[in-house]
Amino acid sequence: MTMEPDDYITGMGWEPPFKCEYTVSINDDSLDTTFKVSNTGDGPFNHQAALHSYFKVSSLANLQISGSFKGKEYIDKMDGATKKTEERDALTITSETDSVYMGVNDPAIEDTGTGKKLSVQTTSGWEDCVVWN
């Protein structure tokens, strides 16, 4: 899928020219995605992107999220966007959660109720991870 400026996008106030390409490949043992943003204009611009993923789990009590969380700074949006440092090796969800972890791009989700595990492997570009329910 490709997106470039059109009347709708420029109507929202976005003026710099760009090209955004999103590719999905389904393989035997993985789902691979590529998200590429190109600046097609003469001047610099800043942008952000978020890929929202939804995972069906048997129960929050059976969910564990691992990765390089320990020692990383995060923004706890449920606590007034307070900056905190994660002390846990693996995350569990016990209440409403919306946290942005800086420098975590290797999360893995394990559901002990179903025995399923999903790993996210970032090869370039994505530096942060949002954990929310």
N, C-alpha and C positions, 0 to 999 in steps of 0.2 A: 504494500500500500504506500502511496506517495501523497504528500501534502505540500502545497506551495501556496503563497499568498493569493487570496481571492477577495471578492467584495465583502464576504462575511468576516474574514480575518482582519482585513484592513479597517472594516467598520467598527471593530472592537478596539481600534487604536494601535494595532501592531503594524508598524511601517517597514522595518528592515526586511529586505528580501532574504528568503531562505528556501531550503528544500529539506523536507523531513521524510525519511524512508523507514518503514517498519516491515520486517520480513519474519515470517514464522515458518519453521521447518519441523515436520513431525518425523521422527526416526523410530527405530525399533525400541530403543531404551531411553529416549530423551525427547524433550520439546525444546528446540533451540529458537531463540529470538534475537534479532539484531535491530537496534534502534539507532539511526544515524541522522544527525542534524548538520546541515552544511550551510555556511554563510555564503550566499551567492551575490552579496553586495560588496560595496567598497569599504564600508565602515564596520567597526566592531559592534557586537551586541551580546548581551547576556541572556541566557535562557535557562529554564529548568524543565524537567519532565518527571512524571511519576507513572510508573507502571503498577496498577492496582491488581493484586492477585487475591483470589478468594479460594480457601481450602476448606473442604468439608471434613470435620473431625467428629469422632464419636462422642467426645465430651472434653471440656476444658481440663478436667481433672486428669485426663489421659494425654495431655499435650505437653511436649517439651520442645523448646526452641534452643538449638545450640549454635555455636559459631564463635567468632572472636569478640564477644560482648564484654568480657571481664576487663575492667580498667578503662573502658571507652566512655567518653562523655556522651550524654544524651539529653534531649529536651523532653521533659514530661509535660505533655499538653494537658493532661488531666489535673495537673498541679500548677496551673497558671503559667505554663511554658517555662518552668524552672529548669535550669541546667543542673544536671546531676552526673555522678560517675557510677557506672554499673559495677557492682561488687560480685555478682553471680557469674558462674561459669556457664550455666544454662538458664534460660528464662522459663518461668511458668506463669500462667495467666490466672489470677485469683480475683480480679475485679476489672472494671472497665479500664481499658488500656489504649493509649495513643502516644507512642514515644518514637522520637527520631534519633537513631543511633548514628553518630558520626564515625566514619572510618570502619564500618562493618558492612562488608559486601559478600559474606559467605554463610548466610543463615541456612540452617537445616531444620525442618519440622518433622517431629516424630510423634505418631499417634500410637501409643501402646495398646489402645483398645482394638485397633484394626491391624496393627503390625506394619502399617505403612510409613514410609519415610520419604521426604522430598528434600532434595538439596538444590540450592541455588548457586550456580557457579558464574561469577562475573569475570570476564576475561579482559574487559577494558571499560573505562568510563564511569561506571557507577561506584560511588564511594560510600553511600549511606544506605541505611535500611530503616523502614518504618514498621513498627510492630503495633498492630491495633486490632480491636475486635468490635 
